[in-house]
Amino acid sequence: MTKLDLNRRHFLGGAAAVGGLAAFGGLGPATRLARADGPGSDHYYIFCYFSGGWDTLLSLDPRDPIAFNDEVVTDTRIQPAYDLLDDETNDGSLVDMGNDVWFGPYIGDLRNHFQHVAVVRGMSMETLTHEAGRRRFITGKPPSGLLARGSSGATWMAGLFGENELIPNLSVRVETYNVDNPTYATGLAVNSVPDLLRALRADETALGDMELRQIDQMLRDAAACDRNRRSAVYQAAEESRLQVEAMVTSGVDVLFDFQANTEAMAALRQHYGIAASGSAALRTPEAQGAMAVTALTSGVSRSVSIQVAAGLDAHYDEWTTDHGPGQERGFNVVARMIEDLQSREYRDTGDTWLDHTTIVGFSEFGRTAMLNANTGRDHSLTSSCFVAGGRIRGGTIVGKSSDVGMSPYGCDLATGLPDPAGEIIKPEHIYRALLHDAGVEGDPADLRVDPLMAILRNA
């Protein structure tokens, strides 16, 4: 696909066209990170949200059903129940990756890319509430009640390196927050590919070019007057207006017209499994995956958040039929993105785009190790996540959940080995590792933990 010339300093802003005043982010003097000239300056990020709370027994953190059988369940408090799955396409068998590494039956095609993936087990989300868990992982900080505290991890990465991108931080069906980063790092929040296309295309107007130029000049003059220059709110609004203007005049909408009748778009549709017609096909996780990779590799975005799975809140017997396939679809979308990134050369360097892109997969929490009376699973404090690509130490399992009730378990942050005297892994450990990998010194995001160095190569 054609890469447009977007590598120039764009105006600040981000979500004013669709996000209202929240787009203005932190008002007043923006907190600026010391720009890292090291390894992270050529790095990109995709955050993949599995919505509803995933059952990690079915994917990232399984248990041997022979060892954890019903006869010992009163001692282990773990009930894999793979034999209860009602799926003609999946017999519930664990996936053997070799070297005593196993995944659950619904890990999907992500199994084919384990060499690029680090799986973090035994993570504590410290909440059983969907809103709190979601915001807990997105920001790396416990919410105040249900209110998010701090900026999204995606916002921090866009604030570090996204100043030159047209849409530094793109968020699709994922909450995004900015309280302490530059305005340009604020996420542009959309619900689908059609939403993004609407944001990128100018509306028809009855005004002529001369009238539009006169209005634009009037707004620029107003923003430049002394009183308005002293107003953080006014300047943030003007910066967002200019960003929207840049978006709708850039012509990048053609990059996301996935149903166009071109050879390149046909190949992309085939790879991700997107239908050639019908707006519903552009609202799928597969279309979001294509959007994320396109936004990064075309120079539009630095950080993209997408929702690759939904409807995972399986409290009833839909756990036996729908929950696993829902997870698997998300893992397959991630696999398609890994393959797409690996197939593209990174700016004539001999590297691939996967070498420069970190993918983070997460959910708001896990599900209980025991089935409930409805043959479903309730909310659990314990979860997992995965990190792939970039300088992630692939083929790695970090930490563990306990063998009694799958509760969070201590971990040595340097080695990743289980350690009852070690730290309980939380989302902020992941973000601290990403910031460290990006060359950021200290703890500017105020996460107050050490980085989980075990997920990084050459750490």
TORVEX-530423 format. One record per residue (C-alpha): residue in one letter; x, y, z. Coordinates in nm, 3 decimals. Layout:
   resn        px        py        pz
      A         X         Y         Z
...
***
This chain:
   resn        px        py        pz
      M     0.000     0.000     0.000
      T     0.111     0.352    -0.069
      K     0.278     0.527     0.222
      L     0.180     0.891     0.230
      D     0.426     1.159     0.333
      L     0.315     1.200     0.693
      N     0.654     1.224     0.861
      R     0.626     1.587     0.951
      R     0.541     1.778     1.269
      H     0.163     1.784     1.297
      F    -0.043     2.000     1.520
      L    -0.137     1.887     1.869
      G    -0.475     1.743     1.949
      G    -0.642     1.418     1.873
      A    -1.001     1.342     1.956
      A    -1.183     1.675     1.943
      A    -1.387     1.569     1.642
      V    -1.538     1.268     1.822
      G    -1.439     1.288     2.187
      G    -1.554     1.631     2.304
      L    -1.372     1.819     2.578
      A    -1.204     1.501     2.699
      A    -0.982     1.536     2.395
      F    -0.806     1.830     2.551
      G    -0.623     1.603     2.795
      G    -0.420     1.766     3.067
      L    -0.485     2.137     3.053
      G    -0.218     2.382     3.154
      P     0.151     2.317     3.089
      A     0.177     1.965     2.949
      T     0.403     1.720     3.125
      R     0.675     1.625     2.878
      L     0.889     1.319     2.905
      A     1.254     1.357     2.824
      R     1.251     1.230     2.468
      A     1.448     0.910     2.452
      D     1.697     0.896     2.166
      G     1.763     0.531     2.243
      P     1.593     0.210     2.141
      G     1.232     0.320     2.176
      S     1.235     0.613     1.934
      D     1.165     0.379     1.642
      H     0.907     0.171     1.824
      Y     0.530     0.131     1.784
      Y     0.252    -0.018     1.996
      I    -0.072    -0.213     1.960
      F    -0.289    -0.278     2.267
      C    -0.542    -0.561     2.224
      Y    -0.837    -0.574     2.462
      F    -1.029    -0.899     2.522
      S    -1.352    -0.756     2.666
      G    -1.552    -0.927     2.940
      G    -1.292    -1.112     3.145
      W    -1.123    -1.414     2.988
      D    -1.093    -1.767     3.126
      T    -0.718    -1.823     3.114
      L    -0.766    -2.196     3.175
      L    -0.888    -2.208     2.815
      S    -0.587    -2.024     2.675
      L    -0.290    -1.865     2.851
      D    -0.279    -2.055     3.182
      P    -0.421    -2.409     3.156
      R    -0.408    -2.702     3.396
      D    -0.360    -3.071     3.318
      P    -0.709    -3.222     3.361
      I    -0.557    -3.554     3.465
      A    -0.363    -3.403     3.754
      F    -0.640    -3.156     3.840
      N    -0.929    -3.399     3.831
      D    -1.258    -3.400     4.019
      E    -1.125    -3.635     4.286
      V    -0.875    -3.374     4.410
      V    -1.081    -3.063     4.340
      T    -1.152    -3.003     4.710
      D    -0.777    -2.969     4.762
      T    -0.679    -2.784     4.443
      R    -0.991    -2.567     4.406
      I    -0.921    -2.581     4.032
      Q    -1.171    -2.734     3.790
      P    -1.046    -2.729     3.427
      A    -1.373    -2.890     3.303
      Y    -1.245    -2.926     2.948
      D    -1.469    -3.231     2.909
      L    -1.777    -3.008     2.944
      L    -1.691    -2.792     2.642
      D    -1.957    -2.820     2.372
      D    -1.773    -2.742     2.050
      E    -1.760    -2.974     1.750
      T    -1.449    -2.796     1.619
      N    -1.246    -2.827     1.941
      D    -1.209    -3.138     2.157
      G    -1.072    -2.946     2.456
      S    -0.719    -3.087     2.435
      L    -0.428    -2.882     2.567
      V    -0.173    -2.752     2.317
      D     0.178    -2.886     2.375
      M     0.441    -2.625     2.282
      G     0.733    -2.841     2.397
      N     0.975    -2.785     2.684
      D     0.689    -2.843     2.930
      V     0.497    -2.539     2.803
      W     0.125    -2.586     2.748
      F    -0.158    -2.365     2.633
      G    -0.531    -2.413     2.662
      P    -0.752    -2.547     2.381
      Y    -0.852    -2.201     2.257
      I    -0.513    -2.036     2.215
      G    -0.581    -2.038     1.841
      D    -0.317    -1.943     1.584
      L    -0.118    -1.751     1.842
      R     0.045    -2.089     1.911
      N     0.224    -2.054     1.576
      H     0.401    -1.738     1.696
      F     0.502    -1.829     2.050
      Q     0.864    -1.753     1.956
      H     0.762    -1.386     1.953
      V     0.539    -1.396     2.263
      A     0.598    -1.364     2.638
      V     0.305    -1.483     2.851
      V     0.266    -1.337     3.199
      R     0.077    -1.556     3.445
      G    -0.045    -1.506     3.802
      M    -0.117    -1.134     3.761
      S    -0.336    -0.964     4.020
      M    -0.599    -0.721     3.894
      E    -0.708    -0.630     4.248
      T    -1.073    -0.595     4.146
      L    -1.376    -0.799     4.041
      T    -1.552    -0.507     3.866
      H    -1.543    -0.478     3.488
      E    -1.499    -0.101     3.478
      A    -1.231    -0.097     3.747
      G    -1.040    -0.390     3.596
      R    -1.048    -0.243     3.248
      R    -0.923     0.095     3.367
      R    -0.674    -0.077     3.598
      F    -0.498    -0.235     3.304
      I    -0.539     0.052     3.058
      T    -0.373     0.303     3.294
      G    -0.160     0.077     3.514
      K    -0.317     0.239     3.821
      P    -0.602     0.135     4.053
      P    -0.905     0.353     3.977
      S    -1.053     0.587     4.234
      G    -1.378     0.399     4.274
      L    -1.465     0.348     3.908
      L    -1.285     0.662     3.788
      A    -0.961     0.610     3.600
      R    -0.649     0.770     3.744
      G    -0.366     0.872     3.517
      S    -0.311     0.841     3.145
      S    -0.349     0.528     2.937
      G    -0.033     0.331     2.873
      A    -0.100     0.389     2.503
      T    -0.109     0.762     2.570
      W     0.232     0.754     2.739
      M     0.387     0.579     2.439
      A     0.224     0.824     2.197
      G     0.342     1.112     2.414
      L     0.696     0.983     2.399
      F     0.731     0.927     2.027
      G     0.414     1.028     1.844
      E     0.460     1.401     1.794
      N     0.517     1.363     1.421
      E     0.228     1.126     1.348
      L    -0.105     1.248     1.215
      I    -0.302     1.049     1.475
      P    -0.042     0.957     1.737
      N    -0.289     0.763     1.951
      L    -0.579     0.580     1.784
      S    -0.827     0.394     2.005
      V    -1.096     0.165     1.863
      R    -1.365     0.053     2.111
      V    -1.115     0.090     2.397
      E    -1.127     0.361     2.664
      T    -0.845     0.613     2.647
      Y    -0.725     0.872     2.900
      N    -0.488     1.167     2.902
      V    -0.429     1.369     3.218
      D    -0.056     1.436     3.215
      N     0.071     1.405     2.857
      P     0.083     1.650     2.566
      T    -0.248     1.717     2.395
      Y    -0.130     1.551     2.074
      A    -0.101     1.219     2.262
      T    -0.473     1.213     2.341
      G    -0.646     0.916     2.182
      L    -0.874     0.962     1.883
      A    -1.163     0.739     1.994
      V    -1.367     0.562     1.725
      N    -1.592     0.256     1.723
      S    -1.504     0.103     1.387
      V    -1.332     0.148     1.053
      P    -1.636     0.340     0.914
      D    -1.613     0.575     1.214
      L    -1.247     0.639     1.136
      L    -1.327     0.706     0.772
      R    -1.591     0.959     0.875
      A    -1.337     1.132     1.099
      L    -1.083     1.147     0.817
      R    -1.315     1.275     0.546
      A    -1.435     1.633     0.525
      D    -1.810     1.690     0.527
      E    -1.965     1.856     0.229
      T    -2.020     2.227     0.274
      A    -2.203     2.497     0.085
      L    -1.920     2.741     0.149
      G    -1.664     2.816    -0.117
      D    -1.286     2.794    -0.083
      M    -1.251     3.169    -0.022
      E    -1.508     3.164     0.262
      L    -1.341     2.861     0.422
      R    -0.999     3.031     0.405
      Q    -1.142     3.347     0.562
      I    -1.298     3.149     0.850
      D    -0.975     2.959     0.906
      Q    -0.774     3.281     0.916
      M    -1.022     3.440     1.157
      L    -0.988     3.142     1.395
      R    -0.610     3.150     1.370
      D    -0.602     3.526     1.445
      A    -0.831     3.477     1.743
      A    -0.608     3.204     1.883
      A    -0.303     3.428     1.841
      C    -0.437     3.721     2.039
      D    -0.273     3.785     2.376
      R    -0.571     3.693     2.591
      N    -0.641     3.365     2.414
      R    -0.272     3.272     2.407
      R    -0.280     3.281     2.787
      S    -0.578     3.042     2.800
      A    -0.481     2.676     2.818
      V    -0.837     2.573     2.730
      Y    -0.850     2.798     2.424
      Q    -0.509     2.686     2.302
      A    -0.599     2.319     2.348
      A    -0.918     2.376     2.148
      E    -0.725     2.550     1.870
      E    -0.463     2.275     1.865
      S    -0.737     2.013     1.830
      R    -0.905     2.214     1.554
      L    -0.581     2.226     1.362
      Q    -0.532     1.852     1.412
      V    -0.878     1.780     1.271
      E    -0.803     2.011     0.978
      A    -0.482     1.821     0.913
      M    -0.664     1.488     0.924
      V    -0.938     1.575     0.678
      T    -0.698     1.730     0.427
      S    -0.432     1.457     0.446
      G    -0.598     1.206     0.213
      V    -0.511     0.913     0.438
      D    -0.869     0.786     0.435
      V    -0.783     0.583     0.123
      L    -0.549     0.371     0.335
      F    -0.844     0.244     0.538
      D    -1.089     0.186     0.253
      F    -1.051    -0.189     0.297
      Q    -1.334    -0.278     0.059
      A    -1.186    -0.085    -0.234
      N    -1.156    -0.280    -0.558
      T    -0.776    -0.293    -0.568
      E    -0.526    -0.575    -0.565
      A    -0.367    -0.454    -0.243
      M    -0.699    -0.435    -0.059
      A    -0.807    -0.775    -0.190
      A    -0.485    -0.926    -0.048
      L    -0.543    -0.753     0.285
      R    -0.903    -0.874     0.302
      Q    -0.794    -1.229     0.231
      H    -0.525    -1.221     0.498
      Y    -0.753    -1.092     0.774
      G    -1.076    -1.253     0.656
      I    -1.270    -0.934     0.580
      A    -1.569    -0.949     0.345
      A    -1.545    -0.746     0.025
      S    -1.878    -0.573     0.085
      G    -2.114    -0.482     0.365
      S    -2.048    -0.230     0.640
      A    -2.075    -0.500     0.909
      A    -1.749    -0.651     0.785
      L    -1.570    -0.326     0.872
      R    -1.687    -0.338     1.235
      T    -1.525    -0.673     1.315
      P    -1.213    -0.753     1.519
      E    -1.047    -0.858     1.194
      A    -1.105    -0.513     1.042
      Q    -0.969    -0.354     1.359
      G    -0.654    -0.564     1.329
      A    -0.605    -0.451     0.969
      M    -0.667    -0.092     1.078
      A    -0.405    -0.113     1.353
      V    -0.128    -0.245     1.130
      T    -0.216    -0.003     0.849
      A    -0.214     0.295     1.086
      L     0.135     0.209     1.214
      T     0.304     0.103     0.891
      S     0.166     0.393     0.687
      G     0.299     0.651     0.934
      V    -0.045     0.760     1.058
      S    -0.017     0.644     1.421
      R     0.238     0.554     1.687
      S     0.004     0.369     1.924
      V    -0.323     0.189     1.845
      S    -0.568     0.022     2.085
      I    -0.829    -0.223     1.953
      Q    -1.090    -0.461     2.092
      V    -1.022    -0.808     1.948
      A    -1.281    -1.000     2.149
      A    -1.610    -0.916     2.322
      G    -1.886    -1.090     2.515
      L    -1.652    -1.298     2.733
      D    -1.849    -1.248     3.057
      A    -1.950    -1.615     3.081
      H    -2.138    -1.661     3.409
      Y    -2.371    -1.925     3.265
      D    -2.348    -2.230     3.040
      E    -2.247    -2.016     2.743
      W    -1.902    -2.083     2.891
      T    -1.928    -2.432     2.737
      T    -2.015    -2.303     2.389
      D    -1.921    -1.938     2.325
      H    -1.646    -1.827     2.561
      G    -1.362    -2.032     2.413
      P    -1.437    -1.951     2.047
      G    -1.465    -1.583     2.140
      Q    -1.117    -1.588     2.288
      E    -0.980    -1.788     1.997
      R    -1.108    -1.534     1.746
      G    -0.915    -1.264     1.930
      F    -0.596    -1.469     1.939
      N    -0.634    -1.535     1.567
      V    -0.662    -1.162     1.496
      V    -0.338    -1.107     1.689
      A    -0.175    -1.385     1.488
      R    -0.282    -1.218     1.161
      M    -0.131    -0.888     1.279
      I     0.197    -1.058     1.373
      E     0.214    -1.218     1.028
      D     0.130    -0.890     0.856
      L     0.392    -0.695     1.052
      Q     0.652    -0.965     0.991
      S     0.589    -0.953     0.616
      R     0.664    -0.579     0.589
      E     1.016    -0.441     0.582
      Y     1.076    -0.157     0.823
      R     1.194     0.147     0.624
      D     1.465    -0.021     0.416
      T     1.652    -0.137     0.726
      G     1.630    -0.512     0.673
      D     1.420    -0.534     0.991
      T     1.052    -0.616     0.984
      W     0.777    -0.404     1.130
      L     0.730    -0.673     1.395
      D     1.084    -0.597     1.514
      H     0.965    -0.245     1.593
      T     0.611    -0.309     1.718
      T     0.510    -0.429     2.065
      I     0.169    -0.595     2.098
      V     0.004    -0.617     2.442
      G    -0.297    -0.846     2.498
      F    -0.509    -0.808     2.810
      S    -0.849    -0.842     2.974
      E    -0.999    -0.674     3.280
      F    -0.953    -0.985     3.495
      G    -0.969    -1.363     3.474
      R    -1.242    -1.607     3.570
      T    -1.274    -1.832     3.871
      A    -1.089    -2.163     3.873
      M    -1.409    -2.337     3.987
      L    -1.730    -2.358     3.786
      N    -2.034    -2.201     3.947
      A    -2.376    -2.366     3.984
      N    -2.471    -2.245     3.633
      T    -2.178    -2.421     3.459
      G    -2.011    -2.086     3.409
      R    -1.729    -1.900     3.577
      D    -1.746    -1.584     3.783
      H    -1.492    -1.300     3.816
      S    -1.145    -1.367     3.956
      L    -0.875    -1.132     4.081
      T    -0.617    -1.339     3.895
      S    -0.545    -1.285     3.527
      S    -0.275    -1.318     3.264
      C    -0.156    -1.107     2.977
      F     0.078    -1.148     2.681
      V     0.334    -0.922     2.518
      A     0.474    -0.986     2.169
      G     0.707    -0.847     1.905
      G     0.958    -0.566     1.940
      R     1.229    -0.642     2.192
      I     1.011    -0.882     2.389
      R     1.176    -1.205     2.500
      G     0.963    -1.442     2.296
      G     0.896    -1.805     2.380
      T     0.880    -1.711     2.748
      I     0.644    -1.791     3.034
      V     0.677    -1.540     3.318
      G     0.535    -1.602     3.664
      K     0.259    -1.844     3.760
      S    -0.076    -1.866     3.932
      S    -0.088    -2.093     4.234
      D    -0.193    -2.456     4.212
      V    -0.456    -2.394     4.479
      G    -0.738    -2.183     4.344
      M    -0.513    -2.014     4.083
      S    -0.447    -1.721     4.313
      P    -0.176    -1.462     4.229
      Y     0.174    -1.587     4.310
      G     0.502    -1.407     4.371
      C     0.755    -1.363     4.090
      D     1.118    -1.263     4.056
      L     1.089    -0.960     3.827
      A     1.436    -1.011     3.682
      T     1.415    -1.381     3.596
      G     1.041    -1.430     3.567
      L     1.062    -1.739     3.785
      P     0.795    -1.806     4.048
      D     0.912    -1.691     4.390
      P     0.682    -1.693     4.695
      A     0.893    -1.410     4.836
      G     0.882    -1.215     4.510
      E     0.642    -0.946     4.391
      I     0.286    -1.007     4.278
      I     0.275    -0.897     3.914
      K     0.031    -0.617     3.829
      P    -0.036    -0.420     3.509
      E     0.200    -0.141     3.613
      H     0.494    -0.384     3.606
      I     0.424    -0.434     3.234
      Y     0.412    -0.061     3.160
      R     0.728     0.004     3.359
      A     0.902    -0.257     3.144
      L     0.776    -0.092     2.822
      L     0.890     0.250     2.940
      H     1.229     0.109     3.038
      D     1.255    -0.056     2.697
      A     1.179     0.283     2.540
      G     1.479     0.434     2.716
      V     1.281     0.627     2.978
      E     1.465     0.677     3.304
      G     1.291     0.696     3.639
      D     0.917     0.665     3.687
      P     0.752     0.962     3.512
      A     0.415     0.783     3.498
      D     0.422     0.745     3.879
      L     0.359     0.371     3.863
      R     0.561     0.307     4.181
      V     0.686    -0.040     4.093
      D     0.995    -0.186     3.931
      P     0.980    -0.305     3.570
      L     0.914    -0.669     3.487
      M     1.251    -0.707     3.316
      A     1.195    -1.077     3.248
      I     0.978    -0.998     2.943
      L     1.256    -0.798     2.771
      R     1.541    -0.929     2.561
      N     1.891    -0.832     2.670
      A     1.753    -0.693     2.997
***
